[in-house]
Amino acid sequence: MPGNLIIHEKWVTNEGDLVEIKVWAVERSENFAEGVKYSMVLVHDGHRVLGYDNERGKGHHEHWFGKETEIEFKDLGHLLKKFERSVDAIRGELYGNAR
Protein backbone atom coordinates (compact mmCIF):
# COMPACT_ATOMS: atom_id res chain seq x y z
CA MET A 1 0.00 0.00 0.00
CA PRO A 2 1.56 3.31 -1.00
CA GLY A 3 1.74 5.97 1.66
CA ASN A 4 2.74 5.96 5.29
CA LEU A 5 0.72 3.94 7.77
CA ILE A 6 -0.10 6.50 10.47
CA ILE A 7 -2.67 4.56 12.51
CA HIS A 8 -2.96 0.82 12.97
CA GLU A 9 -5.05 -0.43 15.86
CA LYS A 10 -6.37 -3.95 16.18
CA TRP A 11 -8.14 -5.52 19.13
CA VAL A 12 -10.67 -8.12 20.12
CA THR A 13 -13.76 -7.04 22.07
CA ASN A 14 -14.88 -8.78 25.26
CA GLU A 15 -17.37 -10.74 23.12
CA GLY A 16 -14.68 -11.96 20.72
CA ASP A 17 -15.31 -9.61 17.79
CA LEU A 18 -12.37 -8.13 15.88
CA VAL A 19 -11.98 -4.37 15.40
CA GLU A 20 -9.22 -3.04 13.14
CA ILE A 21 -8.43 0.51 12.04
CA LYS A 22 -5.79 1.37 9.43
CA VAL A 23 -5.11 4.89 8.16
CA TRP A 24 -2.43 5.87 5.65
CA ALA A 25 -1.17 9.33 4.76
CA VAL A 26 -1.15 9.36 0.96
CA GLU A 27 -0.46 11.89 -1.73
CA ARG A 28 -3.52 14.02 -2.47
CA SER A 29 -5.16 12.94 -5.69
CA GLU A 30 -8.52 12.70 -7.39
CA ASN A 31 -9.22 9.50 -5.43
CA PHE A 32 -7.84 10.75 -2.09
CA ALA A 33 -8.49 14.50 -2.02
CA GLU A 34 -7.96 14.70 1.76
CA GLY A 35 -4.58 12.92 1.63
CA VAL A 36 -5.75 9.92 3.66
CA LYS A 37 -6.68 6.34 2.82
CA TYR A 38 -8.45 4.29 5.48
CA SER A 39 -9.98 0.95 6.28
CA MET A 40 -11.97 0.35 9.47
CA VAL A 41 -13.75 -2.90 10.20
CA LEU A 42 -15.77 -4.78 12.82
CA VAL A 43 -15.81 -8.54 12.26
CA HIS A 44 -18.43 -10.63 14.08
CA ASP A 45 -18.47 -14.43 13.85
CA GLY A 46 -16.04 -14.32 10.91
CA HIS A 47 -18.11 -11.81 8.90
CA ARG A 48 -17.62 -8.09 8.34
CA VAL A 49 -20.68 -6.44 9.88
CA LEU A 50 -19.29 -2.89 9.72
CA GLY A 51 -16.68 -1.34 7.49
CA TYR A 52 -15.60 2.20 6.63
CA ASP A 53 -13.28 2.84 3.71
CA ASN A 54 -12.51 5.14 0.83
CA GLU A 55 -11.62 2.65 -1.85
CA ARG A 56 -10.20 4.13 -5.04
CA GLY A 57 -13.08 5.16 -7.33
CA LYS A 58 -15.78 4.67 -4.67
CA GLY A 59 -15.16 7.55 -2.30
CA HIS A 60 -16.07 7.57 1.39
CA HIS A 61 -18.57 4.86 2.30
CA GLU A 62 -19.65 2.41 4.96
CA HIS A 63 -20.69 -1.21 4.88
CA TRP A 64 -23.40 -1.95 7.47
CA PHE A 65 -24.43 -5.63 7.53
CA GLY A 66 -23.74 -5.89 3.79
CA LYS A 67 -25.40 -2.63 2.73
CA GLU A 68 -23.03 -0.05 1.23
CA THR A 69 -23.82 3.64 1.77
CA GLU A 70 -21.94 6.84 0.96
CA ILE A 71 -20.80 8.80 4.03
CA GLU A 72 -19.62 12.36 4.58
CA PHE A 73 -15.97 12.93 5.42
CA LYS A 74 -15.35 16.06 7.51
CA ASP A 75 -11.94 15.13 8.92
CA LEU A 76 -10.17 12.09 10.31
CA GLY A 77 -11.06 12.81 13.94
CA HIS A 78 -14.76 13.05 13.10
CA LEU A 79 -14.59 9.82 11.09
CA LEU A 80 -12.88 7.90 13.92
CA LYS A 81 -15.59 9.05 16.37
CA LYS A 82 -18.32 8.10 13.88
CA PHE A 83 -16.78 4.63 13.49
CA GLU A 84 -16.58 4.22 17.28
CA ARG A 85 -20.26 5.19 17.64
CA SER A 86 -21.19 2.73 14.89
CA VAL A 87 -19.22 -0.06 16.58
CA ASP A 88 -21.02 0.72 19.85
CA ALA A 89 -24.41 0.71 18.07
CA ILE A 90 -23.78 -2.66 16.45
CA ARG A 91 -22.46 -4.17 19.67
CA GLY A 92 -25.63 -2.87 21.31
CA GLU A 93 -27.72 -4.61 18.63
CA LEU A 94 -25.78 -7.85 19.01
CA TYR A 95 -25.27 -7.98 22.78
CA GLY A 96 -27.48 -5.38 24.45
CA ASN A 97 -25.56 -2.54 26.09
CA ALA A 98 -22.08 -4.00 25.51
CA ARG A 99 -19.02 -1.77 25.83
C-alpha positions in Angstrom: 0.0 0.0 0.0 1.6 3.3 -1.0 1.7 6.0 1.7 2.7 6.0 5.3 0.7 3.9 7.8 -0.1 6.5 10.5 -2.7 4.6 12.5 -3.0 0.8 13.0 -5.1 -0.4 15.9 -6.4 -4.0 16.2 -8.1 -5.5 19.1 -10.7 -8.1 20.1 -13.8 -7.0 22.1 -14.9 -8.8 25.3 -17.4 -10.7 23.1 -14.7 -12.0 20.7 -15.3 -9.6 17.8 -12.4 -8.1 15.9 -12.0 -4.4 15.4 -9.2 -3.0 13.1 -8.4 0.5 12.0 -5.8 1.4 9.4 -5.1 4.9 8.2 -2.4 5.9 5.7 -1.2 9.3 4.8 -1.2 9.4 1.0 -0.5 11.9 -1.7 -3.5 14.0 -2.5 -5.2 12.9 -5.7 -8.5 12.7 -7.4 -9.2 9.5 -5.4 -7.8 10.7 -2.1 -8.5 14.5 -2.0 -8.0 14.7 1.8 -4.6 12.9 1.6 -5.8 9.9 3.7 -6.7 6.3 2.8 -8.4 4.3 5.5 -10.0 1.0 6.3 -12.0 0.4 9.5 -13.7 -2.9 10.2 -15.8 -4.8 12.8 -15.8 -8.5 12.3 -18.4 -10.6 14.1 -18.5 -14.4 13.9 -16.0 -14.3 10.9 -18.1 -11.8 8.9 -17.6 -8.1 8.3 -20.7 -6.4 9.9 -19.3 -2.9 9.7 -16.7 -1.3 7.5 -15.6 2.2 6.6 -13.3 2.8 3.7 -12.5 5.1 0.8 -11.6 2.7 -1.8 -10.2 4.1 -5.0 -13.1 5.2 -7.3 -15.8 4.7 -4.7 -15.2 7.6 -2.3 -16.1 7.6 1.4 -18.6 4.9 2.3 -19.6 2.4 5.0 -20.7 -1.2 4.9 -23.4 -1.9 7.5 -24.4 -5.6 7.5 -23.7 -5.9 3.8 -25.4 -2.6 2.7 -23.0 0.0 1.2 -23.8 3.6 1.8 -21.9 6.8 1.0 -20.8 8.8 4.0 -19.6 12.4 4.6 -16.0 12.9 5.4 -15.4 16.1 7.5 -11.9 15.1 8.9 -10.2 12.1 10.3 -11.1 12.8 13.9 -14.8 13.1 13.1 -14.6 9.8 11.1 -12.9 7.9 13.9 -15.6 9.1 16.4 -18.3 8.1 13.9 -16.8 4.6 13.5 -16.6 4.2 17.3 -20.3 5.2 17.6 -21.2 2.7 14.9 -19.2 -0.1 16.6 -21.0 0.7 19.9 -24.4 0.7 18.1 -23.8 -2.7 16.4 -22.5 -4.2 19.7 -25.6 -2.9 21.3 -27.7 -4.6 18.6 -25.8 -7.9 19.0 -25.3 -8.0 22.8 -27.5 -5.4 24.4 -25.6 -2.5 26.1 -22.1 -4.0 25.5 -19.0 -1.8 25.8 
